[in-house]
């Protein structure tokens, strides 16, 4: 080995060692637990509410398993991560943890033994949660029955499964810290920002991610940021796996709500629907498990914050559906869809959403409407909408070419001018779901 090559390798090794020393040597519990102003029963009730607000059960409760006992697989571009057990079992859960251990996980992304957690756990958002709220969540979790359940080992490949990789990721993408309220903003707006950017971790879905899986242009990464939460990262992004697209919460042609009334935003988050929109897919689970349970004040706070995000005036690419595509898609639509959504795509208020002028239909990305046609569309059952109407899956009935034809017809009729979909793209989504 040449001296030059040895020097380069030595330097690289020292650099990695230095980064590892800096990262692994700091456990950063930020001192003793501050005294809470809440009595134990109030603290526990607050913790249960916050756990719902953060949709903790969405990841930490596996299908068919005990609540919060972990084991649910979370697919990432870098392998499968299995959610941890949050019950108070000594061997497999949080039974030997204390409030400071839990704070370190929430705020610093570190386990009780100092091990760095993978960013599949959104500590980049949970770092915003205050110590008092973190302690309340932990106090409630400690009331859950202990469940012995050891989740499977993560399947991330080497070297992504090493602590050195986690140190490097953090050095590039993570800065812990609870952001103080903006004094120029109202108390309500600050509370909305706290919920959306912290416990709600909305950017985990509604933001683009870089090649390392980190949110782009987030105030909680090393990406350039002005310090104003109005420089939002909620501009749309693909969910892990690439089978659903979380639309931009700022774009006027996607899911921006700057021109909605506050009442409409609240209704969608609380009930899963209002007269002009409804939720389905992954967002339906968020409403079911989380946002429908927010207090009226917190719903108003979230709506206030989302409404304040500066709109992105994205130009809609207008295309015209060809006569040949219409001749194939229209009979399929009239046979399978028109009974509910109407011959002219006008739907039925309170039951079946209109397809004409529907932003969910005309998104620049057609993935979501393809998923709904193939695998069904189900609004959440909520207190405000206890018996929602669902849509049956058509994947067993229609071929890829037929799904593409009917989706293209819907996206190009009654004033809709979105691009057509081809059978190859539909086949990709069919394979994704099969996997």
N, C-alpha and C positions, 0 to 999 in steps of 0.2 A: 504494500500500500504506500502510495506517495505521501510525502509530508503534507502537501497541500490538501489532499483528500482527507487525511487524518485530521487536519486542523478544522476542516469544514464539518466533519462528523462530530468532532469534539465540541465545537461551538454549538451545533444543533442539539447535542445531548445536554450541554450545560443550560441552553435556553429552555429546553423542555423541563429539565430538573428545576430550574428557577421558577418557571411558571407553576409547576406542580407544588413546589415548596410554598409559594405565595398563596396558592389556592387551598391546598390541603392543610396548611398550617393555621388557617383562620377559621375558627368555628363560629365566631361572631354571634354570640347569643344576646349581645347588646345589654348585658347587665342583668340584674335580678328582675323577677317578675314584678311589674308595677302593681300597686294595689288597685283593685277594681272598685268602682263605685256601686256595683250591683250586688244585691244579696244573692245567695246561691241559687234559689229557685228562679229568680229573674234572669240570672246569667245563663242558666241552662236553657230556659225558654228562648232567650236571645240567640244562643248557639244553635238551637234547632232551626230557628228562622233563617239564620245566616247560612247554614248548611244547605237549606233549600234554595236560598238565593244564589248560591254558588253551584247548584246542581251537582253536588258531590256524589249523589247516588247514581248519576248518569254514567260515571266511570267505575265507581267502587262497589257497585252491585251487579254481579254477573247474572245473566239470565238463568233462572231456575235455582239460584243460590240464595244464601241469606243476605239480608240488607247490609250493606257496607262491609261485607266480609271479603271483598276483593276477588281477584281472579279473572276479571273481565279482560279479554284480549283487546288491546288498543293497537290498531295497525298504523304504522308509520312508514315513511319511505326508507327507513333504515332498519326495519325489522319490527317484530311484535314485542310490545311491552305489556306486561300484565299488571293491572291495578293492585295496589296493596290493600291489605286487610286493616280496616280502621276500627274494628271492635277492640275491646279491652282484653283480648286473649294474650296471656303472657308470652307464649312461645311464637305465635304467628301474627300478632296484632300490636296494639299500642298499650298493652297492659303494663309494661315496664317504663313507659314514657311518662314525662311530666310536661307541664305547660311550656316550659322553655324548650324542650326537645321538639314539641309540635311547632312552636314559633320558629325554630331554626329550619324546619322543613318548609313552612309557609314562606318565610321571609328570605331565607338564604338557599333554599333548595337542598338541604342537607338532612340526612337521616340521623337517628339517635347516635349511631356509632361514628358519625362524621363523614360517612360515605356520601358522595355527590349524587343527587338524584338526576334521572334523565329528564330532559325538558318535555317529555310526554306529559309529565305533571306540570301544569302551567305556573310554575313558581315565578316566571317572569311577570305574571299578572298578580299572583297571590302576594308578592312582595309589597304590594300597595295596601294590603289589609293591615289595619292597626293592631297593636299588641292586645288591646282590650278585646277586640272582636275575635282575634285568633284564640285567645284564652277562653272566650265564650264557646266557640265551636268545639274546642278540646273538652271543655267541661261537659258539653252535651254528649259528645262521642263516648265519654267515659260512663255514661248511663246506659249505653246499649249493652245487650247481653253479649258475653264473650263467646266468640265462635272460633273454633280451631280450624283454620283453613290456610294452608301455605300455598300461595299462588305459584304457578310454574315459573321457571327461570325465563328471563327475557331471551329473545332469540336474535339479538343484535350481533352482527358479525364482528370479528376482530379487524381493526383496533377500536371500532366504535363502542365496544362493550367495556372499554378500559376507563379508569379514572383519569388518566392523562387526557384522553379525548374529551372527557367532560370538563376538565380544567380549561383546555384550549377553547372549547365552545363558549364557556362562560366569559373568558377573557375577551372574546370577540363580540358577544351578544347579550351580556347581562350585567346590570348594575342594580344591586338591591337598594330599596329605599321607599319609604312611605312619603308620597308627595303631599306637601301641605296644601290646604285649600287656596284657591286663587281669590285674593281679597277683592279684586275688581268684579268678581262674579257673585251671583246670589247664592245663598245657602242651599237652595233647592238645586241649582245647577251643579254646585260642587258635590252634592250628595249623588246626583245622577252620574257624574264623571267617576266618582269613587266606585259605584256599583258596576258601571259598564266596563271600566278599565281594570278593575280589581277582581272582586268575587265573580262577577258575571263573565269574565275573561272572553268577551265577545270577539276580540281580535284573534283568538285561537282558530276561529273559523272564517271570520269576515275580513281577514287581512291576507295580503300576499306573503309568501315565505320565500326566503332565499335558498340557495343550494344546501345550506347547513340546517335548514328547517327552522330558522329564526324569522320572526316577524320583520318585515321590511318597514323602515321609517317609524319605528315605535319609540315612544318616550322612554321605554325600559330596556333599550339595547344601546349599543354604541353607535348606531346609525345617526346621521345628523338630525338634530331635533331642536326646535326653537325654545322649548320649555312650555309652550302653550298647548294644552290638550286639544285645542281646535285644529292643530296639525295632526289630524287623525290618521290612523293606519287602517281604518275600516272601509277600505276601498275595494273590497271583494277578494275572494281567494278560493282555491280548490281545497276541499277537505282531503285529508290523507286517503290515498287510494285512488283519487281522481274520479270518483263516481258521482259526487254532488258538488255543486258550485254554490258557495255562500255569497250572495250578491252584495254589491257595494251598498253601504248604508248612507252614501253621499250622492251617488250618481242619480240623476233625475230619470234615467231610463232603466235603472235597476231597482234598488230598494230604498233610495233616499226618501226621507220623510219631511224635508224642510217645508214643503208646501201642504202637508197634512195638518189637520187640526190636532191639538193635543188629545182630544177625546178619541180620535180615530187610532192614534198610536197606542193609547192605553188599552182600548178595546182589543187590538190585535195581540198585545202582550198578555192580557188578562184572559181573554176568551178564545184566542186562536183564530178569530175572524171578526170582520165587520162587513158592512155592505159592499165594500169595494175590494176586499182582499181576504185571504185566508192562508194559514200556514200548513205545510205538510213536510214529509221527509224528516231530516234531523231537527229542523226547527220545531216541528210538532212535539218532539220529545222534550225540548227545552221549555216550551210553554206548559206541557203536561207536568213536568217534574219541578219546575222552577218559577217562571215568571208569573204564572197565574196565582201564586201564593204570596206575591209581594203585597205589602200594605198599599192602600191608596196613595199615601204620601210618597212612598218609594216608586210606585208606578209613575206618578206625576214627575218625580225627579228624573227618572230615566227618560221619560218622554221629552222633558224639557231639554235635557242634554242632547239627545238624538236630533231633536228638531233644530238645535242651534248649530249643528255641524254644517259648515259651508257647502252648499250644493256644488257638485261637479256637473257642468253642463256638457254631458257626453253626447256627441252627435250620433244619431241612430242611422246605421247603414241601411238604406232602403233598397229592397230588391223586389222584383215582381215574380210571382209564381207563374211558371210556364203553363201553357194550356195542357200539355201532356201530363205534367205533375198533378194539375187540378183534376183531370179526368180520372186519374187513379185514386187520389186522396179523397175526393168529395163523396163517392159512393161508400167508402169505408167509414167516413165520418157520419154520414146520414144513417148508416146501419147500426153503428156501435155507440155513437156519442150524442146524436141530436136529441134523443128522448129526454136527456137531462140538461144538456147545455144549449139546446135550441138550434134550429136550422140556421139561424143567423148569428149563433155564438153569443146570444144575449144572456144565457143562463136563467136562473130563477132566484130572485133575491131571498136571502136567508137559507137557501138550500144548496143550490149548485152555482158555483162561481161563473161569471161571464168570461168568455174566452176572447171576445172582441175587445181590444184595447187593454188587455191584461198584461202588465209588465212581466209577470212570471212566465208568460208564454213567449214574449218577444225579447227576452234576455239575449244579449249577444252570444252567450253560451247556451246551447240548447239542451245540455245534459239533464237538467232538472225535469223538464217536460217529458223528455224521453223516459226517464226513470218512472215518472208517475204513470204514463201510458203503459209501460211494460209491467211494472210491479205494484201498481195501485197507489192511490192517494188517500191518505187518512188524516183528517184533522183530529186534534186531541180532544178528548172528552173533558170538558172543564165545567166549573160551576156555572159560568155564564153561557155555555153551549154544551149541555150535558149529553145530548144525543146527536152528535154530528153525523152528517152524511158522508159516507166513504165512497171510493171508486174502486171497482174490482180490477185486478191485474189482467192485462191482455197479452202478456208474454206467451202463455200457453196457447193462445188462440190465433195470434197474428205472427207472421214471419217478420224477419228483420226488414225486408223490403216494404211490407205492409205498414209496419210501425213507422218507418221513415216517411212513407207516403202520407199517412194521416197526420203526423206531426208537421210535416211540411205544409199541408193544407191548412192546418190550424194557424201556423205562423205566418201564412200568406193570404189570409182571407179577412173579410169584414173590416178592412182598413189596416189590418196587421201587415207589416212589410218586412218581417224578419227573414233571414236567410233559410233556405231549405236544408234538410238533413238527409244524408245518404245512408244506405243500408249498412255500409261498412262501419260507420260510427255507432249505429244502433247495435251491431254485433259485438262491438267492443264493450258496451255497457252490459250486454247480456252475459258476456264472459266474466266481467268483473263481479257481477252478482253471483254467478255460479261458483267462482273461486272463494 
